[in-house]
Amino acid sequence: MKRLAATLMLIFVPLAAAAQTSSVLATKRPVTWGMIFALLFLMLGPIRLLGLFAAATKDCDRTFRLRLATRAFLYAVAAVTIAAALGKRMLDNFAIPVQVLQIAAGVILFLVALQAVMQQYSAARATERSEQPTMATAFSPLAFPTIVTPYGIAAVTILVTLAPTTEIALMVAGAVYSILFLDWIAMLGAHVIVRWLGPLLLLLGVVLGVNQVALGLQLILGGVSGLIEQGAFSPPSN
């Protein structure tokens, strides 16, 4: 356990320093590897996935659930890999500051999370799916946008861009893939988890939604702060 903690420190400390000095994820206290991992888990983790997968496959056998979960996992791995690589290249080609991408991620996260939170107060209920899920469900809505969210892609792109070395960038990718693997495990046990922990999951969903709204605002403010520090809003000097 101590070796694991030391390894994680070696992975994330340089990345956290880069995030702090560039004003990405700016906070009143230093950014740590634990905060970065929590950020990734909040954006790519399985909490929102459990209810959707359990509801979509409630009348399906275990074999189909396993195939669907496995295909969704593979789609998610491919999607986050391709999207992060393309996003990093586009940042370089169009000279887009990471702070601008951070603001975009914050706006998307804020709007999506706010909509989810406000639905808790709506009397209208979503209509239940009457059709049986097919393997196409693995890509949409499971892999995208439920597992690999747009703001999750932006977060991964930012972290990979800030990685000071290729080795650390690969290690960040490993952390992302580990979270996606947890999503696969969660899908396999979704029915049992929802059956026994349904009320707790509802509470966690509300807490997650509120925290995501706050995180969206934090991303926006951090990105704007970074642009101000870089002089993006200052008039050009003559």
Helices and strands as residue ranges (DSSP letters): H 2-21, H 33-44, H 47-56, H 62-93, H 98-119, G 135-138, I 139-147, H 150-162, H 166-188, H 190-229
